[in-house]
Amino acid sequence: MVHIYSNTKRKLVKVGKKVVGCLEDNTFIKLVAGSKHRLRCPPAWAIDAEVFDSEIKPKASDFVVIDCETRIEYRCPVETFDRLKGELDRGFGRQYFLPIHRWKVTEPNGPRQLHLWGETSHA
């Protein structure tokens, strides 16, 4: 079950008792420990499918994943995530994922790669 907790600017999004991110303005932000939470095969970021369908897709225009270990920020328009997402369930419930190469990556010292949001040959 998804729960939303809010203050004046930020709404925490939970699955059960676990915070999975927050909605701030038109952006969904997910803080992760990359070594633990990044999918390895394929290299990707994932989100609970119910959270995406009920909270992110209707309420946000941007999806941001911040790796707290490296301080690298991964950004993607919600529309692009929705259009290109895959689906999986590896024992943590139904999740949607988007491969790393589909995200705009910004390192602490500036952008690492430029990214076109359309289709690429990496599919």
Backbone hydrogen bonds, N-H to C=O, Kabsch-Sander energy under -0.5 kcal/mol:
donor,donor_aa,acceptor,acceptor_aa,energy
3,H,14,K,-2.0
5,Y,12,L,-2.3
7,N,10,R,-2.0
11,K,23,L,-2.6
12,L,5,Y,-3.4
12,L,10,R,-0.5
13,V,21,G,-3.1
14,K,3,H,-2.7
14,K,12,L,-0.5
15,V,18,K,-2.6
16,G,1,M,-2.8
16,G,14,K,-0.5
18,K,15,V,-1.9
19,V,17,K,-0.5
20,V,13,V,-3.0
21,G,13,V,-1.1
22,C,29,I,-2.2
23,L,11,K,-2.9
24,E,22,C,-0.6
24,E,27,T,-3.0
25,D,9,K,-0.8
27,T,24,E,-2.0
28,F,62,D,-2.7
29,I,22,C,-3.0
29,I,27,T,-0.5
30,K,64,V,-2.7
32,V,66,I,-2.7
34,G,32,V,-0.7
36,K,33,A,-1.8
37,H,33,A,-2.8
38,R,34,G,-1.8
39,L,44,A,-2.6
41,C,42,P,-0.6
44,A,39,L,-1.1
44,A,42,P,-0.5
45,W,98,L,-1.9
47,I,96,Y,-2.5
49,A,94,R,-2.5
52,F,48,D,-2.3
53,D,49,A,-2.8
54,S,50,E,-2.7
55,E,51,V,-2.5
56,I,51,V,-1.8
57,K,52,F,-3.1
59,K,55,E,-0.7
60,A,56,I,-2.4
61,S,26,N,-3.2
62,D,26,N,-2.0
63,F,76,C,-2.8
64,V,28,F,-3.1
65,V,74,Y,-2.9
66,I,30,K,-2.7
67,D,65,V,-0.5
67,D,72,I,-2.7
68,C,32,V,-3.2
68,C,66,I,-0.8
71,R,67,D,-2.5
73,E,106,T,-3.0
74,Y,65,V,-3.2
75,R,104,K,-2.4
76,C,63,F,-2.1
78,V,61,S,-2.1
81,F,77,P,-2.4
82,D,78,V,-2.9
83,R,79,E,-2.1
84,L,80,T,-2.3
85,K,81,F,-1.5
86,G,97,F,-2.6
88,L,95,Q,-2.5
92,F,93,G,-0.5
95,Q,88,L,-3.1
96,Y,47,I,-2.7
97,F,86,G,-2.0
98,L,45,W,-2.1
100,I,43,P,-2.6
102,R,99,P,-2.1
103,W,100,I,-2.0
104,K,75,R,-3.0
105,V,103,W,-0.6
106,T,73,E,-2.9
107,E,110,G,-2.0
110,G,107,E,-2.4
112,R,105,V,-1.7
113,Q,105,V,-1.0
123,A,120,T,-0.8
